[in-house]
Every structure is written in structure tokens, then in C-alpha cells.
């Protein structure tokens, strides 16, 4: 059982761990994206804007526009300020970004390239770089900044990830427009657009329009509508008109007819409009993702937190169940397997039934337990009636003997079932309305024990037992008789006799076991007189059962030394439970001849101890077998079952 429950626990923990990983992954993605947006996304976006401005002013300065020098110095200071947060990100170790190693690597590469920005500026100021080379160097820096936005920003493949990619694509389309602005601004500052600039401009315009249209198509519905209004509105109208003029053939003198001022008035609204669109779309995506993020966090907390608590509760319950099953009958109150030996220790302290005998705790029984046990009683009653009918049929002696043994096993099982009902505080279904001869009661008890052929029953029993106490007394005597058998050598016998008393009568059960010393005898009698309510002490379950059964029927049980060194168990039956009958020789009430119990070959009797007034024991030379066609097997149980005073 421990191995099976251990395997089930491992499977349960594995399933919980798998569910926890799946749900925690979503939460970890959410935390990572939020941390990246705060610590790297916004600083990188601002850095790109300043690099774009510094690139245009640098190209304009190289082209010879003297007013651009002062603006360039200010732009450089702003770029340096934007680099600091990005560098701080690479030096920080935010635990929320443990799964963002690839993003950190790309940020490190960006910072490494930004360290060459001072050299680039120095070469520009010294006139050692021409305009295309300087612009290309800034382009590489901007590309490195955009490379920071990788697939990790959108988390797992979902709607938010798709919107994030669309926003980044729209920002790249704005970068293409910014490159177009740098090219045109520098050309206008130089006075004309050369053939190389014109070819490069055609490429940029075409790619920029395609990239912007494709990115807008991937935006959510609100973003697509906003992009359409932007392109069709006045903020883009001037840009589109000037782009078309620039793409047509130049004037004969090589001039374009477009001033730097008119170009700024056309391109700046378009650039700011695209930036506003990128910002609004990103903000809308975050707002739409907020309810889903809350659901992810709640689901993660339920699975990881409450799921772990549930797993621990189940494991603790399993552990306690295993402990109750394996702690033993004297601790748990469960019955041992059928055929288990009596309590270890001494001849009277080991008095448990071979079919189990420890007392289940009353608190452990319930209405369902009693219903099931009573159903078992009814089934056993039908089985015993069927066995009795089969035994009465004419058949071979060997078959009859097997039926007797089967009948005996069923009787012992019924004893356990009825004892469970009694000790649970209920009354068994098998009850008697009228008094029953005490000899039949003793024989019924003998029928419930193994090795009943070793039991010798005295012939004279001039008493009857009240029907209400038959079941309890049968089980009480069976408990004591079986313990006497278990605690004495196999070649000896256990004797049962009745003694008249000043009030009622006494049933004396003698064995030839090793006996008890004075201390053990006193302890055992104390347990029989006052059984504990919280279960039997260790090793004394049999005495505890006997004490409880005696208390139910009003009898008293005590132990004393036997006349031949064994132990004598004395059961005092009060007057309200037994009544004397007229002596009738060997005939019991009802006119039916009393049949002695089967016995082993003769065993020489020992002299009784001084003062012991036990009745004379009788023996037979062999076991009694029923003749073919007899009314039933001549066993103690059949005697009680067919006594004419059967159970109701």
C-alpha cells in the first residue's frame, strides 16, 4: 500500500507541477513583457528619436547648412541623455528578466555600438567623413536599437504578441520616413539632388509606403482606422505631394523647386502623426490586455497556490490512512485477519479470537457500517441455512465432513460480524425471544472457535438463559474458550462447566496453559472490571472485548489460578439473566437429548484443587458423526441453531 500510494503521490505531484509550469509560464511572460516595456522599451524608443534627429542635423551640417551647428550640439546632448537608461539596463539584474537573456544580449550589443558614437562625432566635426558614410553609421546605430525589440516582447503567440509586432513594424516604417527626411534635407541644404540621391530617394519612398501600409494592415481595427484618417488627412497630404514632385524629372538646371522650409512643413506633421499612431496603438493594446493579464495572474495563483494546498491535504490524508492501516489492531481498533493468534503475553492476557478480536472504536463506526454489516448477517444466515439443508441429505461421509467444516467456518465468520455490530453499540439481527438452555448456549460458543474438538463440556446444566442475552453470552464464552485454546498446548483440552452460585450461576472455563503470576492476574482482573473507553491497551485486546461483552449483558468476568497450573476464567451470570430448571438427567429443556461436544481421545483427569467445586467433566472416545438421514450435524452450533428456540 505504501508503494502504491507513493506512486500515486508522485503522479499527483507531477500533474500539479506540469499545470503549475503551464500557468506560471503565462504569468512569467506577462511579468517579463511589462518589465521590458518599463526598463528598456521606453528608453530605447526615446533613444531612436534622438538618433534620428542627430542623424538629420549631422547630414545637414556636412552639406553646409551653418545654422544646423547649434541645433546639432543640443541634439547630441539629448542623445547622450537617452543612452544612459539603456546602459543602466545592461548593468542591472532584474529578477523579472531572468527569461529575457536574448533581449539582454541585444541590449549589450547596442551599448557596445553606442560607445563608438563619440568617435563618429569627432570624425564628422573634423571633416573626415562624407555625408553618405556618416548617415550610414547612424543608420547602423538605429538598426541596433530596433533589434532590441525581439519576439520576447510579445510573450507567447497570442493577440497581444501580434499587435506588438505590428506596432514595431509601424515604428520601422516611420524610421524609413526619417531616413527619407535626412536624405532630402541634406540634398536641399546642398542646393540640388544628385542622381545617386534621386535613386536612393525612390527606393526609400517605395519601401516606406509599402512597409507603412503592411504594418497598418496588421493593426487592430481602431489602429487601421486611425492610420487611414492620418494618410488621407492634411498631415500627410503635403508630404505625398512633395514626394511625387521629387520622384519626377528635375528641372533643366538640376533644381527641384522645393525649399527646405516647405519640406519641413510637409514632413514634420507626417513624422509626428506616425509617432502618435504608434503610441496610441501600443497604449490601446496594453489596455485591452489588462483583463487577460488579471485572469492569468488569478489562474496562476489558484493553480500554484491552492493547487499545492490541495495536493498537500491529499498527501497528508493518504499518509494518515496508511498509518492507521499499518499501526496494528491495538492502536487503530481494526480487526486482525481471520485466523490470527491471540494476544501475545500470557494465557489470559492473550485472549483474542482467532477471527480477530480487537475492538473497533465506536467513533469509527457509522450508519453505513452498520447497514453493510447487517446485510452480511442476512447473507450468512442464508448460507448457514443452506449448509444445514445440505448436511441433512444422504451423502458420503467425506462430503459430509467437508460440509461440517464449511459450516464451522461460516459460523466463525458470523461471530466476527455480530461482534462488530455489538461493539459498535447496536444490536445484531439474530435475537431470541424465549429462554434458551444454557447448555445450548455453551455449545453455540464452542461452535464459534477453532479446534472445538479439544473442548470438553460438562453434561449437567440446569439453567436457561434469557433470550435477550444469548448473543452476547455466546460471544463472551467463545472469546474466553478460544483464548484458553490459544494459550494451552495442542495436546491438552479446555473444560467448560457450570456452577451454582448464591445468585445466578457461574460458567467456569479451565485451560492447562502456563498460567499468570500474581501481578499479571491482578492487572488482567482490573481491566475486566473497568475496561477503558478509549480502546484496549497494548496486548490486551482480548480481555477488553470480554469486558465489553460482559458489561452489555450484565455478567462479570474474573480470572483465577487453575487447579492444574493453568487459568480459570469465571463468568458470573446474574439471576435476571439465568433461571434454574428442574433436573432432568442428561436431558435438556424441550425434551431433546443433550449431545456432548466432540472430544479428543481420553485424557487422564487431574485432581481438582482444594476447594474447587467444579462439576465432573465427561469425555467420549471419539468425535460424533451424524448418521445418514439424521436431522442435522451433531455439532454445538447445530444444537443451538435447531434447539426449537431459534433466533428471530
Order of alpha helices (4+ residues) and beta strands (2+ residues): alpha-alpha-alpha-alpha-alpha-alpha-alpha-alpha-alpha-alpha-alpha-alpha-alpha-alpha-alpha-beta-alpha-beta-beta-alpha-beta-beta-alpha-alpha-beta-beta-beta-alpha
